[in-house]
């Protein structure tokens, strides 16, 4: 992308997003974080300059700068994304690591993070503001709704459907065609062989309700 990026969030998720942009030689203008201890510091030689609602910096968005939302909490990411749309008429760009593999036949919305080594396969569909960890695999014809999080090394097999805010722990395996409900949580390393209801937490091999 031609414009530099401002990242909202300077903690672990912000560091991951920064790495993704820098892997593509995209200039990151600064990071913003509400934690005063992080302000006036640097992350990978990029300054952390102020709060996530700093209007003097956010007024650069649009023609001069792009934006990516990397706050840790889903509610915060949703709130900031809505603020950017309503007050600045911008949507977050995608942060896709140079070492990720994204099929030209995949469909991605806005504000998604795809980590190093992750695979997004043909005819898969990803909504907005999803987080795909390093080396995760999104197989063919998988559907991810908005704000889905897939941990590092997890495998989502062909035709699986993940509803909004579903959380898949690192190393988990979702068997092909399985449906994961909204806000459901899948424990790390679990193998999910049957549908999981909304708001349910499952763990184990095969995964069972906790």
C-alpha positions as CSV (number, residue, x, y, z in Angstrom):
1,X,0.0,0.0,0.0
2,X,1.2,3.5,-0.7
3,X,0.2,5.3,2.5
4,X,1.8,4.7,5.9
5,X,-0.2,2.9,8.6
6,X,-1.2,4.0,12.1
7,X,-1.7,1.0,14.4
8,X,-4.2,1.3,17.3
9,X,-2.7,-0.9,20.0
10,X,0.9,-1.4,21.0
11,X,0.8,-4.6,23.0
12,X,1.2,-8.2,21.7
13,X,-1.4,-7.9,18.9
14,X,0.0,-4.5,17.9
15,X,3.5,-6.1,17.7
16,X,2.2,-8.9,15.5
17,X,0.5,-6.4,13.2
18,X,3.6,-4.3,13.0
19,X,5.7,-7.3,12.0
20,X,3.2,-8.1,9.3
21,X,3.3,-4.6,7.8
22,X,7.1,-4.4,8.1
23,X,7.5,-7.8,6.4
24,X,5.9,-6.1,3.3
25,X,8.0,-3.0,3.6
26,X,4.9,-1.0,4.6
27,X,5.8,2.1,6.6
28,X,4.1,2.3,10.0
29,X,3.9,5.9,11.0
30,X,3.2,5.2,14.7
31,X,1.3,3.1,17.2
32,X,-1.3,4.4,19.6
33,X,-2.1,2.8,23.0
34,X,-4.2,3.9,26.0
35,X,-1.6,2.5,28.4
36,X,0.4,5.5,29.5
37,X,3.4,3.3,30.3
38,X,3.7,2.4,26.6
39,X,3.4,6.0,25.4
40,X,6.6,7.8,24.4
41,X,8.4,4.5,23.9
42,X,9.2,2.6,20.7
43,X,8.2,-0.8,19.3
44,X,10.6,-2.1,16.7
45,X,11.9,1.4,16.2
46,X,8.4,2.8,15.6
47,X,7.1,5.4,18.2
48,X,4.1,4.8,20.4
49,X,2.7,8.3,20.4
50,X,-0.6,8.6,22.3
51,X,-4.1,7.3,23.1
52,X,-6.1,5.4,20.5
53,X,-8.5,8.4,20.3
54,X,-5.8,11.0,19.6
55,X,-7.7,13.3,17.2
56,X,-4.6,15.2,16.0
57,X,-3.1,11.9,14.7
58,X,-6.4,10.3,13.6
59,X,-7.2,13.3,11.4
60,X,-4.4,12.0,9.1
61,X,-6.5,9.0,8.3
62,X,-7.9,8.7,4.8
63,X,-5.7,10.5,2.2
64,X,-2.5,10.5,4.2
65,X,-2.6,7.4,6.4
66,X,-4.3,4.0,6.7
67,X,-5.2,2.4,10.0
68,X,-5.2,-1.0,11.6
69,X,-7.0,-1.8,14.9
70,X,-4.8,-4.1,17.1
71,X,-6.3,-3.8,20.6
72,X,-6.4,-7.0,22.6
73,X,-10.1,-6.9,23.6
74,X,-12.7,-7.8,21.0
75,X,-15.2,-5.2,22.4
76,X,-12.5,-2.5,22.2
77,X,-11.6,-3.5,18.6
78,X,-15.3,-3.4,17.7
79,X,-15.8,0.0,19.3
80,X,-12.7,1.5,17.7
81,X,-13.7,0.1,14.3
82,X,-17.1,1.7,14.6
83,X,-15.6,5.0,15.6
84,X,-13.3,5.0,12.6
85,X,-16.2,4.3,10.3
86,X,-18.6,6.9,11.8
87,X,-16.2,9.8,12.6
88,X,-13.5,9.4,10.0
89,X,-15.2,7.4,7.2
90,X,-12.4,4.9,7.0
91,X,-12.1,1.1,7.5
92,X,-9.1,-0.7,8.8
93,X,-6.8,-2.3,6.2
94,X,-5.7,-5.9,6.3
95,X,-2.3,-6.9,7.9
96,X,-1.1,-10.0,6.0
97,X,2.4,-11.2,6.7
98,X,4.6,-11.6,3.6
99,X,5.2,-15.3,4.6
100,X,1.4,-16.0,4.7
101,X,-0.2,-17.7,1.7
102,X,-3.6,-16.3,0.7
103,X,-5.3,-17.7,-2.4
104,X,-6.4,-15.3,-5.1
105,X,-9.7,-17.1,-4.9
106,X,-10.2,-16.4,-1.2
107,X,-12.5,-13.5,-0.1
108,X,-11.3,-11.2,2.7
109,X,-13.1,-8.3,4.4
110,X,-11.4,-5.5,6.2
111,X,-9.1,-5.2,9.2
112,X,-8.0,-8.9,9.2
113,X,-4.6,-10.0,10.6
114,X,-3.0,-13.0,8.9
115,X,0.2,-14.2,10.7
116,X,3.4,-15.6,9.3
117,X,3.0,-19.1,7.7
118,X,-0.8,-19.0,7.8
119,X,-2.7,-20.4,4.8
120,X,-6.0,-19.0,3.5
121,X,-7.2,-21.5,0.9
122,X,-9.3,-21.1,-2.3
123,X,-12.9,-20.2,-2.0
124,X,-12.7,-19.5,1.7
125,X,-14.5,-16.4,3.0
126,X,-13.3,-14.3,5.9
127,X,-15.4,-11.4,7.3
128,X,-14.0,-8.3,9.1
129,X,-11.5,-8.0,12.0
130,X,-10.5,-11.7,12.1
131,X,-7.2,-12.7,13.7
132,X,-5.5,-15.7,12.1
133,X,-2.4,-16.9,14.0
134,X,0.9,-18.0,12.7
135,X,0.9,-21.3,10.7
136,X,-2.9,-21.6,11.0
137,X,-4.7,-23.2,8.1
138,X,-8.0,-22.1,6.7
139,X,-9.0,-24.8,4.2
140,X,-11.1,-24.5,1.1
141,X,-14.7,-23.2,1.4
142,X,-14.4,-22.3,5.1
143,X,-16.5,-19.4,6.2
144,X,-15.4,-17.1,9.0
145,X,-17.8,-14.4,10.3
146,X,-16.6,-11.1,11.8
147,X,-14.2,-11.0,14.8
148,X,-13.3,-14.7,14.6
149,X,-10.0,-15.6,16.2
150,X,-8.0,-18.6,15.1
151,X,-4.9,-19.4,17.2
152,X,-1.4,-20.3,15.9
153,X,-1.2,-23.7,14.2
154,X,-4.9,-24.4,14.3
155,X,-6.5,-26.2,11.3
156,X,-10.0,-25.3,10.1
157,X,-10.8,-28.1,7.6
158,X,-12.8,-27.7,4.4
159,X,-16.4,-26.4,4.6
160,X,-16.4,-25.5,8.3
161,X,-18.4,-22.5,9.3
162,X,-17.3,-20.2,12.2
163,X,-19.9,-17.7,13.5
164,X,-19.1,-14.2,14.8
165,X,-16.5,-14.0,17.7
166,X,-15.8,-17.7,17.7
167,X,-12.4,-18.4,19.4
168,X,-10.3,-21.3,18.2
169,X,-7.3,-22.1,20.5
170,X,-3.8,-22.7,19.2
171,X,-3.3,-26.1,17.6
172,X,-7.0,-27.0,17.6
173,X,-8.5,-28.9,14.7
174,X,-12.0,-28.3,13.4
175,X,-13.2,-31.3,11.3
176,X,-14.6,-30.4,7.8
177,X,-18.1,-29.2,7.7
178,X,-18.5,-28.6,11.4
179,X,-20.3,-25.4,12.5
180,X,-19.0,-23.3,15.4
181,X,-21.6,-21.0,17.0
182,X,-21.2,-17.3,17.9
183,X,-18.8,-16.6,20.8
184,X,-18.1,-20.3,21.2
185,X,-14.6,-21.1,22.5
186,X,-12.5,-24.1,21.5
187,X,-9.6,-25.1,23.8
188,X,-6.1,-25.3,22.6
189,X,-5.2,-28.6,21.0
190,X,-8.8,-29.8,20.8
191,X,-10.2,-31.9,18.0
192,X,-13.8,-30.8,17.2
193,X,-15.8,-33.5,15.4
194,X,-19.3,-32.2,15.9
195,X,-21.1,-28.8,15.8
196,X,-20.6,-26.5,18.8
197,X,-23.5,-24.3,20.0
198,X,-23.2,-20.5,20.5
199,X,-21.5,-19.4,23.7
200,X,-20.3,-23.0,24.5
201,X,-16.8,-23.9,25.5
202,X,-15.4,-27.3,24.5
203,X,-12.0,-29.0,25.1
204,X,-10.3,-32.3,24.4
205,X,-10.0,-35.0,21.8
206,X,-12.8,-35.4,20.8
207,X,-13.8,-32.0,22.2
208,X,-16.6,-32.1,24.8
209,X,-18.4,-29.4,26.7
210,X,-16.6,-27.9,29.6
